[in-house]
């Protein structure tokens, strides 16, 4: 059984519903007036990165007539990758209004990069990430939002599924891919 790392169609999996969470957070940024939104995603081979990319692009396409322009960048989840991508975004897309990143740690690094790269900038860029790491609430300048993937609830679902599978006499139970609704936390 896997939690959050989903090998498609082979094993039982529990994961957060990142499609709807990404859709919601992107739509919220658009409702706040963001037109050019960048998404610094994880590696393309991760199912969670594919799910987030799809939701982001589909949400932006719904608002394309309103001038919403998505930018998607893949990342290897390193600080260097975030720095390189942030430099590219800030150099080539001065009208960027929001940036969504694959994790809160990468989000914090992107925010730090912006402060150091362009310390005199008056332009507000809204940032969002995934994981809702606990210390975000203590920051003087937290990101706009974070997706809480509710790991405790995922663990509960995994335990329930494991007990159910152990109680079955049939070892040929169909593979289940269960989703837990993620929660968006706005700061």
C-alpha positions as CSV (number, residue, x, y, z in Angstrom):
1,X,0.0,0.0,0.0
2,X,1.3,3.4,-0.9
3,X,0.5,6.9,0.5
4,X,1.1,9.9,-1.8
5,X,3.5,8.1,-4.1
6,X,1.2,6.4,-6.6
7,X,2.4,3.5,-8.8
8,X,-0.5,3.5,-11.1
9,X,-2.9,0.5,-11.1
10,X,-0.6,-2.0,-9.4
11,X,-1.0,-1.4,-5.7
12,X,-3.5,0.1,-3.2
13,X,-3.0,3.8,-2.8
14,X,-4.1,6.6,-0.6
15,X,-3.5,10.2,-1.7
16,X,-4.8,13.7,-1.4
17,X,-7.1,15.0,-4.1
18,X,-4.6,17.3,-5.6
19,X,-6.6,17.9,-8.8
20,X,-9.4,19.7,-7.0
21,X,-7.0,21.5,-4.6
22,X,-4.9,22.8,-7.5
23,X,-8.0,23.8,-9.3
24,X,-9.3,25.7,-6.3
25,X,-6.1,27.5,-5.4
26,X,-5.6,28.5,-9.1
27,X,-9.1,29.8,-9.3
28,X,-8.7,31.7,-6.0
29,X,-5.5,33.4,-7.4
30,X,-7.4,34.3,-10.6
31,X,-10.3,35.8,-8.5
32,X,-7.7,38.0,-6.8
33,X,-6.8,39.5,-10.1
34,X,-3.8,37.3,-11.1
35,X,-3.4,37.1,-14.8
36,X,0.0,35.6,-15.4
37,X,0.5,32.6,-13.1
38,X,3.6,30.4,-13.0
39,X,3.5,26.9,-11.7
40,X,6.9,25.4,-10.6
41,X,6.0,21.7,-10.6
42,X,7.8,18.6,-9.5
43,X,9.4,16.0,-11.8
44,X,7.1,15.0,-14.6
45,X,7.3,11.3,-13.8
46,X,5.5,11.7,-10.5
47,X,1.8,11.1,-10.6
48,X,1.1,13.9,-8.2
49,X,3.0,16.3,-10.5
50,X,0.9,15.1,-13.5
51,X,-2.3,15.6,-11.5
52,X,-1.3,19.2,-10.4
53,X,-0.2,20.2,-13.9
54,X,-3.4,19.0,-15.5
55,X,-5.6,20.8,-13.0
56,X,-3.5,24.0,-13.2
57,X,-3.6,24.1,-17.0
58,X,-7.3,23.2,-17.2
59,X,-8.2,25.9,-14.7
60,X,-6.2,28.5,-16.5
61,X,-7.8,27.5,-19.8
62,X,-11.2,28.2,-18.4
63,X,-10.2,31.8,-17.8
64,X,-8.0,32.3,-21.0
65,X,-10.6,34.7,-22.4
66,X,-10.1,36.9,-19.4
67,X,-6.4,37.2,-20.1
68,X,-5.1,34.4,-17.8
69,X,-1.8,33.1,-19.0
70,X,-0.3,30.0,-17.4
71,X,3.4,29.2,-17.3
72,X,4.6,25.7,-16.3
73,X,8.1,24.7,-15.3
74,X,9.3,21.3,-14.2
75,X,11.6,21.1,-11.2
76,X,13.9,18.5,-9.7
77,X,12.9,19.8,-6.3
78,X,16.3,21.3,-5.5
79,X,17.1,24.8,-4.4
80,X,19.2,25.3,-7.5
81,X,16.3,24.3,-9.7
82,X,14.0,26.9,-8.0
83,X,16.7,29.6,-8.3
84,X,17.2,28.9,-12.0
85,X,13.4,28.9,-12.6
86,X,12.8,32.0,-10.5
87,X,15.5,33.9,-12.4
88,X,13.9,32.9,-15.7
89,X,10.5,33.9,-14.6
90,X,11.5,37.3,-13.2
91,X,13.7,38.1,-16.2
92,X,11.3,37.0,-19.0
93,X,7.9,37.6,-17.4
94,X,8.0,40.9,-15.5
95,X,4.2,40.9,-15.4
96,X,4.0,37.7,-13.3
97,X,1.4,38.0,-10.6
98,X,1.4,34.6,-8.8
99,X,3.6,31.6,-8.5
100,X,2.5,28.1,-7.2
101,X,5.2,25.7,-6.2
102,X,5.3,22.0,-5.6
103,X,6.1,22.2,-1.9
104,X,6.0,24.8,0.8
105,X,9.8,24.5,1.2
106,X,10.3,25.4,-2.4
107,X,7.7,28.1,-2.0
108,X,9.7,29.6,0.9
109,X,12.9,29.4,-1.2
110,X,11.3,31.2,-4.1
111,X,10.0,33.9,-1.8
112,X,13.5,34.3,-0.3
113,X,15.0,34.4,-3.8
114,X,12.6,37.2,-4.9
115,X,13.6,39.3,-1.8
116,X,17.3,38.8,-2.6
117,X,17.1,39.1,-6.4
118,X,14.9,42.2,-6.4
119,X,14.9,43.7,-2.9
120,X,13.5,47.1,-4.1
121,X,10.5,45.6,-5.9
122,X,7.2,47.1,-5.1
123,X,5.3,44.5,-7.1
124,X,3.4,42.0,-5.1
125,X,3.6,38.4,-6.3
126,X,1.3,35.9,-4.6
127,X,2.9,32.6,-3.7
128,X,1.3,29.3,-2.9
129,X,2.6,25.8,-2.1
130,X,1.7,22.4,-0.9
131,X,2.0,20.6,2.4
132,X,0.9,23.4,4.9
133,X,4.0,22.9,7.0
134,X,3.3,24.0,10.6
135,X,5.7,26.9,10.8
136,X,4.0,28.9,8.0
137,X,1.6,30.4,10.6
138,X,4.5,31.9,12.4
139,X,6.0,33.8,9.5
140,X,5.7,37.6,9.2
141,X,5.3,37.2,5.4
142,X,3.7,33.8,4.8
143,X,2.7,32.6,1.3
144,X,-0.8,33.5,0.1
145,X,-2.0,29.9,0.6
146,X,-0.9,26.3,1.1
147,X,-2.6,23.0,0.3
148,X,-2.9,20.8,3.4
149,X,-2.8,17.2,2.1
150,X,-4.1,16.0,5.5
151,X,-1.6,13.2,6.1
152,X,-3.3,12.1,9.3
153,X,-6.5,11.4,7.4
154,X,-4.6,9.6,4.7
155,X,-3.0,7.4,7.4
156,X,-6.5,6.7,8.8
157,X,-7.8,5.7,5.4
158,X,-4.7,3.5,4.9
159,X,-5.3,1.7,8.2
160,X,-9.0,1.2,7.4
161,X,-8.1,-0.3,4.0
162,X,-5.4,-2.5,5.5
163,X,-7.8,-3.9,8.1
164,X,-10.5,-4.5,5.5
165,X,-8.0,-6.3,3.3
166,X,-6.7,-8.4,6.2
167,X,-10.3,-9.4,7.1
168,X,-11.1,-10.6,3.5
169,X,-10.7,-14.2,2.8
170,X,-10.2,-13.5,-0.9
171,X,-6.6,-12.4,-1.6
172,X,-7.6,-11.1,-5.0
173,X,-9.2,-7.8,-3.8
174,X,-9.3,-5.2,-6.6
175,X,-6.7,-2.4,-6.4
176,X,-8.1,0.7,-4.7
177,X,-7.0,4.2,-5.3
178,X,-8.6,6.3,-2.5
179,X,-8.5,10.1,-2.4
180,X,-8.7,12.3,0.7
181,X,-10.0,15.8,0.1
182,X,-7.2,18.3,0.5
183,X,-7.8,21.5,2.4
184,X,-6.6,25.0,1.3
185,X,-5.3,27.2,4.1
186,X,-5.1,30.9,3.3
187,X,-2.8,33.2,5.2
